[in-house]
Amino acid sequence: MKIKLDFHMIKGDGDSSYAKNSSTQGKAILSTKPMVEKATKEICMDLQPRSMVVADLGCSSGANTLLFISEVIAIISEETHASNNNRECPMEVQFFLNDLPNNDFNHNFQLLEQFKQSIVRDCARKGLQHPPYYIAGVPGSFYTRLFPCNSVHIFHSSFSLMWLSQVPDPLDSSMNKGNIYIGVTTPPLVAKLYLHQFEKDFSQFLQTRFIELVPGGKMVLTFLGRKTNDVVHGGGMMNTSLELLSQAMHTLVVEGRVEKEKLDSFNLPMYGPSVDELKQLVQESQLFDIIDILPFDLTFDPIDKLELEESATTITGRPYSIHEAIYR
């Protein structure tokens, strides 16, 4: 499979679609609202742009995509009202929705009319005036250049950067038998290959975003990751879920519904980084400062209420910054 061309979440709004099965991702967006609010307000106060550009990387499709946009619009509306901003020309906001070319962008665009009506109602109820805003799609991998130099004020990405640009190379069918990711029986060499691929991809991500951000720009990045450095036993819910999926696929092999050779050759192109791994890569890049890193425990049961366990790290002093949230 060519990831850049073929990979996407299940389209539409049917029972098996991503749009109907992404409540956990929605919880993550709601949980990081304080970080989005802080970044947006700092851009408004420090840079005072005439037109703010906000890019959502790995936007996928459905209500979660528009949830992030509605948060930013609400924050700007409240900030403008609180500061008694009487500029003759109000600040405009350009939103860019990015994902791979086969993403269901049409589903997002079909939701926009209803979305616009809800924004008007919400602002009217609060006695606020929403800023003029515009929404466009940008297909392409976020491991490549997507925007002109110094053009974006805020980058946002939620539950996307654990996806790699490719299956680690040279990982073949003989190296990780019986696993579809890093499992208990995964050889240490395979775990290192996954880490090296993530290091390569995330370093490329940082370099391209640094070029595209305006001076003083912000990034809010939410990862499905882990809190400890033990990649096998400390992977949290991500490892547990994928281990269960691996066992289910083994059952299909036993039943003769899937060929064992195909299972042995299948490895997911994803990696859940630890907090320390992220810190090291950001520091080695010498491009960004980390303002906050907040590890959370996030339940994957859509019925349960969100339970969070939080710790924070703040680093300041450079013209670009990252607000990162780590989930496991």
URZIKA-V648236 format. One record per residue. N is the residue number from 1. RES is the residue in one small letter. D_FIRST is the distance of its C-alpha to the first C-alpha in Angstrom with 1 decimal. Layout:
# URZIKA-V648236
N_RES_D_FIRST / N_RES_D_FIRST
This chain:
# URZIKA-V648236
1_m_0.0 / 2_k_3.8 / 3_i_5.9 / 4_k_8.9 / 5_l_8.3 / 6_d_6.5 / 7_f_7.8 / 8_h_11.4 / 9_m_14.3 / 10_i_15.8 / 11_k_17.8 / 12_g_21.6 / 13_d_24.3 / 14_g_24.3 / 15_d_25.0 / 16_s_21.4 / 17_s_20.4 / 18_y_19.9 / 19_a_23.1 / 20_k_25.0 / 21_n_23.5 / 22_s_23.7 / 23_s_27.3 / 24_t_26.7 / 25_q_24.9 / 26_g_28.0 / 27_k_30.3 / 28_a_28.7 / 29_i_29.4 / 30_l_33.0 / 31_s_33.6 / 32_t_32.8 / 33_k_35.0 / 34_p_37.8 / 35_m_35.6 / 36_v_34.5 / 37_e_38.1 / 38_k_39.3 / 39_a_36.9 / 40_t_37.7 / 41_k_41.4 / 42_e_41.5 / 43_i_39.9 / 44_c_42.4 / 45_m_45.4 / 46_d_44.5 / 47_l_42.9 / 48_q_44.3 / 49_p_41.8 / 50_r_42.9 / 51_s_39.3 / 52_m_36.9 / 53_v_33.2 / 54_v_30.8 / 55_a_27.0 / 56_d_24.9 / 57_l_21.5 / 58_g_18.7 / 59_c_21.1 / 60_s_18.9 / 61_s_21.4 / 62_g_24.6 / 63_a_27.9 / 64_n_26.7 / 65_t_25.7 / 66_l_29.2 / 67_l_30.8 / 68_f_30.2 / 69_i_31.6 / 70_s_34.6 / 71_e_35.3 / 72_v_35.5 / 73_i_37.7 / 74_a_40.0 / 75_i_40.4 / 76_i_41.3 / 77_s_43.6 / 78_e_45.4 / 79_e_45.6 / 80_t_47.0 / 81_h_49.6 / 82_a_50.6 / 83_s_51.2 / 84_n_53.2 / 85_n_51.2 / 86_n_53.2 / 87_r_51.4 / 88_e_52.1 / 89_c_48.4 / 90_p_46.3 / 91_m_43.1 / 92_e_40.1 / 93_v_36.5 / 94_q_33.3 / 95_f_30.2 / 96_f_26.8 / 97_l_23.9 / 98_n_20.6 / 99_d_17.0 / 100_l_13.7 / 101_p_14.2 / 102_n_13.0 / 103_n_15.4 / 104_d_18.4 / 105_f_20.9 / 106_n_23.1 / 107_h_23.9 / 108_n_25.1 / 109_f_27.3 / 110_q_28.7 / 111_l_30.0 / 112_l_31.8 / 113_e_35.1 / 114_q_35.7 / 115_f_34.6 / 116_k_37.2 / 117_q_39.9 / 118_s_39.2 / 119_i_39.5 / 120_v_42.8 / 121_r_44.2 / 122_d_43.2 / 123_c_44.8 / 124_a_47.9 / 125_r_48.4 / 126_k_48.5 / 127_g_50.6 / 128_l_48.0 / 129_q_46.7 / 130_h_43.0 / 131_p_41.9 / 132_p_40.6 / 133_y_36.8 / 134_y_34.0 / 135_i_30.4 / 136_a_27.6 / 137_g_23.8 / 138_v_21.9 / 139_p_18.1 / 140_g_16.3 / 141_s_15.1 / 142_f_18.1 / 143_y_17.5 / 144_t_18.8 / 145_r_22.2 / 146_l_22.6 / 147_f_26.4 / 148_p_29.5 / 149_c_31.5 / 150_n_33.7 / 151_s_32.8 / 152_v_31.5 / 153_h_33.9 / 154_i_31.7 / 155_f_28.1 / 156_h_26.9 / 157_s_23.8 / 158_s_23.7 / 159_f_21.2 / 160_s_18.4 / 161_l_18.9 / 162_m_17.9 / 163_w_14.3 / 164_l_13.2 / 165_s_11.6 / 166_q_9.4 / 167_v_9.9 / 168_p_13.4 / 169_d_14.1 / 170_p_15.5 / 171_l_14.5 / 172_d_14.1 / 173_s_14.8 / 174_s_18.5 / 175_m_18.9 / 176_n_18.2 / 177_k_19.1 / 178_g_19.7 / 179_n_18.1 / 180_i_14.9 / 181_y_16.4 / 182_i_19.8 / 183_g_22.2 / 184_v_25.8 / 185_t_25.0 / 186_t_22.4 / 187_p_24.0 / 188_p_25.2 / 189_l_23.2 / 190_v_19.9 / 191_a_21.4 / 192_k_22.4 / 193_l_19.0 / 194_y_17.8 / 195_l_20.9 / 196_h_20.6 / 197_q_17.2 / 198_f_18.7 / 199_e_21.8 / 200_k_20.1 / 201_d_18.1 / 202_f_21.2 / 203_s_23.5 / 204_q_21.7 / 205_f_21.8 / 206_l_25.5 / 207_q_26.2 / 208_t_24.8 / 209_r_26.4 / 210_f_29.7 / 211_i_29.8 / 212_e_29.2 / 213_l_31.6 / 214_v_35.2 / 215_p_37.7 / 216_g_38.3 / 217_g_35.0 / 218_k_33.5 / 219_m_30.1 / 220_v_29.7 / 221_l_26.6 / 222_t_25.9 / 223_f_23.7 / 224_l_22.8 / 225_g_24.3 / 226_r_27.1 / 227_k_30.8 / 228_t_31.4 / 229_n_30.2 / 230_d_29.4 / 231_v_25.6 / 232_v_25.9 / 233_h_28.9 / 234_g_29.1 / 235_g_25.7 / 236_g_27.4 / 237_m_26.0 / 238_m_22.3 / 239_n_22.7 / 240_t_24.8 / 241_s_22.5 / 242_l_19.4 / 243_e_21.9 / 244_l_23.0 / 245_l_19.5 / 246_s_19.1 / 247_q_22.4 / 248_a_21.6 / 249_m_18.7 / 250_h_21.2 / 251_t_23.5 / 252_l_21.1 / 253_v_21.0 / 254_v_24.8 / 255_e_25.1 / 256_g_23.1 / 257_r_20.5 / 258_v_17.6 / 259_e_17.5 / 260_k_18.3 / 261_e_16.2 / 262_k_13.0 / 263_l_14.4 / 264_d_15.4 / 265_s_12.0 / 266_f_10.5 / 267_n_11.3 / 268_l_11.1 / 269_p_10.7 / 270_m_14.2 / 271_y_17.8 / 272_g_21.1 / 273_p_23.7 / 274_s_27.4 / 275_v_30.1 / 276_d_31.3 / 277_e_27.9 / 278_l_27.7 / 279_k_31.4 / 280_q_31.0 / 281_l_28.2 / 282_v_30.0 / 283_q_33.3 / 284_e_31.9 / 285_s_30.5 / 286_q_34.1 / 287_l_32.9 / 288_f_33.4 / 289_d_35.7 / 290_i_34.8 / 291_i_37.1 / 292_d_36.1 / 293_i_33.8 / 294_l_34.2 / 295_p_32.6 / 296_f_32.6 / 297_d_32.3 / 298_l_30.6 / 299_t_30.9 / 300_f_27.9 / 301_d_30.4 / 302_p_30.8 / 303_i_34.4 / 304_d_35.5 / 305_k_36.9 / 306_l_35.2 / 307_e_36.6 / 308_l_36.2 / 309_e_37.2 / 310_e_37.6 / 311_s_38.5 / 312_a_38.6 / 313_t_38.7 / 314_t_39.9 / 315_i_39.8 / 316_t_41.2 / 317_g_42.6 / 318_r_39.9 / 319_p_39.2 / 320_y_35.7 / 321_s_34.8 / 322_i_32.1 / 323_h_32.7 / 324_e_30.2 / 325_a_29.9 / 326_i_28.3 / 327_y_27.6 / 328_r_27.1
